[in-house]
Amino acid sequence: MTQLIKQVYRKTLPLQWRTSIAKFRHKDRLKHEQWCKDNLPNVLNRYIALTTPTHDRETQKKLLKDNLRVIEIEISSFCNRTCWFCPNSLIDRKQKIEFPESVFLRCIDNLAEIEYDGILNFHRFNETLADKELILKRLKQARSKLPKAKLGIFSNGDYLTRKYLDALKNAGMSYMIISYYLKKNESFEKTRVLKPAMQKMAKKLNLDYEVSIDTPQEYGVSFKYPGVDYILYRCWNPNTGGIDRGGVITQISKRESKKRDYGCHFPLRSIYIDYNCLVMPCCNLRSDVDSHKDFIMGDMREMDLFEVFSSPKYITMRQILIPHTPKPGPCATCTYDTNATIYDWVQP
């Protein structure tokens, strides 16, 4: 496939264009290499700090402030779907167990202490919009103490209406990503399946849109809705681009013949908290999957965010995942974050 793309590239683009693109790519690569050289001491110092045990409260706070970019909190357990490419097809998520409010507010207070301005998503493997009263309350609570944070909503769109969308914006939502999930026997066909689905959602929300993603394995549109950063409605093809979720989805695991031998910087910048208050280092790992239980980083009922992020288990994960070496357990077949480098973690 790569050779075919190269042949098409050479045959279809004029030599002058190809020369200009090559010069641009070379210049961009040199710029990136120089940036890496200039920032290498900073990268190394931060990595050393993140792999050195500390019980000093101020040091823990600084580590969180300097490094945390994404935190996800699953405010309830319930999901109304059981998609074949999701662990919810194997694990019961029909119960409605709410993330404890006292623990949620303590997490928000921790983030407020460091004036957090990164991403906070109210999502893991649940359907965030299934409980309207709950998500509106949690958004308002977070926004009141985190004025600079990006508050994100992920949803399958089943419960969404224009009135609900307006309420989410007024409560403090920064952006929303809606996913169109293909059924087991439904094909990734843009004309027959995806475009009609996008048009249906646009009519439901009474919003105009434009195509913003159009690749062989992902298609998406952006809704025009003033007052938020963006609303993206997208569909990706799980048959070709799906993740096996830490080895749980065997149909996808069998497709991944190559074992992962390159680094992952998720534990350098992310925290993922399940509805049961247990912390995971990656969005693909779950505390309710038996093979993932060794990767639980801590319990938010017993620790705060500063302690969790500096815990021995997080340090061990960083030491294992950052080097370009074969990865163990549920990380062995992961293809997530393949194009990122450790330098992406420190760039603004």
N, C-alpha and C positions, 0 to 999 in steps of 0.2 A: 504493500500500500504506500509506503514512504517513497519507494522508487517511482511509482506511478504519479504521485503528487509532484515529485521533482520533474518528471518528464512533461507533465502538463504545464508546470511553471515555466520551463524553458521554452516550450513551443508556443505558448499563448502570450507571454509578456515580451515586449520589445527589449532589445539589448540595453538601450538607454535606461529604461525603467528598472531592469534587473540590476544594472550598475548602481543606480541611485539607491535602491533598496539595500544592496550589499554595503554601500558606504554608510548608510544610516545605521544598519545593524552593527557594523564594526565600531562606529562612533559610540553607539549606545552601550556596546559591550565594554569598550575601553572606559567609558564613564562609570559603569557599574564596578569594574575591576578597581578603579581608582578609589571609588567610594568604599569598597571593601577594605582596601589597604589603610585608608584614613581612619576607618572605624574599627579595625581589628582589635586594638587595645580595649575599646569600650565593650565589644562583643565578648571578649575573653573574660574581662573583669566581671561582667554581669553573669556570665555562665558560671564562673567560679563562685560568685555570691549565691547563686541559686542551687548550687550543689554542695554548699557548706552548711552544716547544721548550726542553727542559732535559736536561742530561747529569748533573746533580747527583743522586747516589744517594739521598740522604735526601728530596729533593723528589719523586723518582719513587716512592719507597715511600709517602710521604704521599698522593700522587695515587691510588695503587692502594687504599690503606686507606680513604680518604674516599669513593671512588666505585664500586669494584667491588661489584656485587650478585650477579652470576651468572657462573659459569665452567663450561664443559662440556669434558670431555676424552673423546675417543673411544678407549677402551682397546684396541680391535681393529677390524679392517675388516669382518669377516664379518656378513652378514645372510642369514637363511634365506628371506626373502621378496623378491618383486619387484612391489610394489604399483604400479598404473598411475599413481597420483598422486605417486609418489616418484621422484627421479632414479635410484634403484637399478634401475628398470625399463629404464633406458638405459645405465647404467654398471655394469660387473661388480663386485659386492661378495661374490662367493662365495669369493674367496681369504681366507685367514686370516693377516692381517699384524698382529702385536701392536705396540701403542705401546711404545716402548722404556722399560724399567723405570727406567733411570737418569734419563731426562728426566722421567718421571712423578714420581719422588721429588724431583727438583729443583723442580718446580712446587709440590709439597706443602710443601717447605721454604720457598719464597718466601711462600706463603700463611700458613705458621706464623709467619714473621717479623712479619707485620702482624696476628696473632691474628684471622685471617679468620673471620667469623661469618655469611657469606652462604651462597649456594647453590652446591654443587658437584655437577653431574650427570655420570655416567659414560656419556655418550650423545651421539651425533650422528646418523649414519645407519646405525648398526650395530644388531645385536641383542645387547644387553648381557648377557643371561643365557645366551647360547649356550655360553660357556666358564665353567663353575661355579667351577672352581679359581681362575681368573684374577680374576673379579669379587670373590670372597670375599677374596682376597689384597689387592686394591687397596682395598677398603673398610676392611679392618683397618689398612692402612698409612696411609690418610688419617685415619681416626678417631683413631689414636694421637697424631697431631700437630695435629689440628684438632678439639678437643673441642666447640667451639661451632658448627661449620659444619653446615648442613643437607645431608646426603648423599642425593642422589636417584637413583632407578632408573627408567628408562623402558623398557618392554618390550611385545612383542606377546603375551606370556603363553604362548607355545607350549611353553617349557621349564619353566615354573613349576609347582611342586608345593607342598604344605603343608610338607613337610620342607625344601625349598629356601627357602621363604619364612622359616621359622624361622631357618635358617642366615644369611640376609641380615640379619635383625634382630639376631642375636647378633654379627654382624660390624660393626655400626654404622650400618646403613641408617636414614635418618630418615623417608623416605616413598617411595611407589612410585606411578607412573601406568602403568596397563596400557591399551593401546588395542585396541579391536576394529576391524579394518580391513575395510571393505566390499570385496567382490570386484568386478570390472569390471561385471558385470551384476546385482549384488545391490542391492536397493532399500533406502533408509533407512526401513524400516518397523519401528516400535517393537514392535507386538504380535507380528508373525510372525517377525521376525529378531532384533531387539536384546534384547528381554526374555528369550527363550529362551537367548541367548548369555550374558547376565549370570547367569542361573540355573545354567547349565552350569559356568561358572567358579566360582561360589559353592560348588557341590557338589564340584568338583575340589579346592578349597582348604579345604573344610569350614568355611566362614565365613558368618555372617549378614550381611545388607546392607540398606541403605535407599537409595531414589532420591535423588540429590543434584543432578542436572542433568536438566532436561526442557524443552528448547526446540525450535523447529521444525527446527534443524539440528544439535543436539547432545543426546545422552542419556547419562547416566552414573549409576553407583551407587557408594556408599562402603562398603567392607567394614569390619566391626567387628573390629578386631585390635589389642588393647592392646600398648603398647610402642613403637609408631611414631606419627608425627604423623597420617598418613592413608594409605589405599590406595584409589585411585580407578580404577575401570574404566569407560572412556568410549568412545563412538563419535561421530564427527562426520561430517557429510555432505560428502564432497569435491566433489560435483557443484555444491553451492551455496556452501560455505564454504571450499573448498580454496585454498591458496596456490600460485602458479605456481613457487615455489622459484627466484626470480631469473630468471624467463623460461624455465626449462628445460621445464616441463610445458606444451606449446603448447595443449593442449585447454583448460586453465584460463586461459592468457594471452589467448586469443581472447575469452574471456568478459569480461575486464577492459578495457572500452573507455576508461575515464577514466585519465589519467596521474597519477601521484602528485605532488602539489604541496604537501604538508604535511610537517612535520618528523618525524624519527625520532631517538630518544635511545638506541638500542641501543649505539652506539659510546661512549657516555658511561659505561656501567655494565657492559658485558659483554665476555667473551672466549670464543671458541669455537675449540678446538684439534682438528684432524683427526688420524686415526690415523697420518698421515705426519709429524706434528709441525708442520704448517703452520697458521698462525693466521688465523681469519676474524673479521670484526666483527659477524656476524649469524648466527643459526641457520639461515637460509634459503640462505646462500651456501656453496659447497664448493670446496675447492682442487683437486678432480679434475674440475671442469667448466671447459672451455676458456674460456668467456665470463666466468668468475668469477676467472680467474687474476690479473687486474690488481688484485683486491681482497684478495690475500694480504697480511696485515699483518706477517708475519715468520716465522721458523723457530725453533722452540723448541730445536733442537739447537745453535743459534748464539747465542741470546739468552735472557734470563730474563724473567719476567712483568713486572718493573718496566720493563725496557727496551722491551718490546713495547708496553705500554700507553701509553708516552710517545713512541713512535716517530713520525717524520714522516708515515708513511702513516696512522696512527690519527688524527693531528691533521688531516690533509686530509679524512678521512672525516667527522670531526665538523663541520668547516667546511662541507662539502657537504650533510650530511644534516639538521643542526639547523634551518636557516632554512626558512620556508614558501615554497619555490621548487620548480620542476619538477626531478625527480630523474633522474639519468643511468643508462644501462646497465641492469643487472639490477634496480635499485631502481625503475625507471620504472613498473612495473605492480604493485608491491607494495601490498597492502592490510593488511599486518600492523601490529598495534599502533595501530589507528586512533583509539582513544579516549583514549590516553595523552597527557600533556602533559609539557613539560620539568620541571614542578614535581614530577611523580611520581618523578623521578630523585633529588631531594634529600629527599623526605619519609622519615621513619623507617620 
